[in-house]
């Protein structure tokens, strides 16, 4: 009991020295004593002092008293820590081993392209290429696991990414546009967990020497034929909305510039703002002049292009991995577009080694990154965050798609196909 009394007296002395901060100082002393079980047991008799006849409490050893200055310093340090801005942890400096699958598999929707740069940046030139299957695998930074990036297109037998993800549970992420998510929802539900591209770089393009369009409605009021890949949902939307006429759309486009060149650009053709304008002017010898275009996003078709999606039935299993991995992808987007050169060189080499019909050019790579930034295809959303998806926009798009697409479950909601829960709000341009 004498030791207990001495301890209480020490508290009283400290309280007197701290004036009006008595309660804080006492809490500071309690904090100093709390880390050990000995300190906890010493505090209990002090609380039960009236029961002096209890022998067990009286016999417990009291802790060595801390210097009088220590509690005050602890309090001061705590105050300074509360006032100082929190320093965000480096999202790239994490250990994913034992948390994420190894390798972590990303299925893309096409050949290695400028738009895939942020993903290839995570491997850099340290990967190995399987030329037969279009697979590039290497260490995902210093996280302790590998990243495996799989090419799409012919390497998938021209099947949609969703179909491939349904057949291969070893795929953890896939590039699946919002419209494809909704269209395939009743077959293979997917959830978008990050959107590296904020707006769609897809376009309708034409020869400015033949046409002068300022809006999609202008195209609909013209005699121009609009050629596009069969299955393009954006065309269905434009026809359904009365923007384009059903008698002017032609789903015979195969990706070749032959028809556009042969007809002198006297038609409207789909493409990408980050690719075709540079290719037609600089690499296509039979054309060699500018084209003009409108972004499909500006027609009201505001899907998210190539978001990272996971199968809905794998979300819970992947949750611990996603919490650590998604901020890495976010930061990779920012880092890549700040300095795309090194990764562009890696992608150019991969494409050359694949030795297919797919060709990329250094100037095209530079143009792609600069254009994506200039047009806002890559960047923060309505806030200061990269990779997150806007709730109101997703709700508009899902309702639009339910109105346009046939056979889509009418009970599917925007919240069924995306989540921002893994996004780090501190990462942005």
Secondary structure by P-SEA (a helix, b strand, c coil): caaaaaaaaaaaaaaaaaccaaaaaaaaaaaaacccaaaaaaaaaaaaccccccccccccccccccccaaaaaaaaaaaaaaaccccccccccccccccccccbbbbbcccccccaaaaaaacccccccccccbbbbcccccccbbbbbbbcccccccccaaaaaaaccccccccccaaaaaaacccbbbbbcccccccccbbbbbcccccccccaaaaaaccbbbbbccccaaaaaaaaacccccccccccccccaaaaaaacccbbbbbbcccaaaaaacccccccbbbbbccccccccccccccccccccccccccccccccaaaaaaaaaaaaacaaaaaaaaaaaaaaacccccccaaaaaaaaaaaaaacccccccccccccccaaaaaaaaaaaaacccccccccccccccccccccccccc
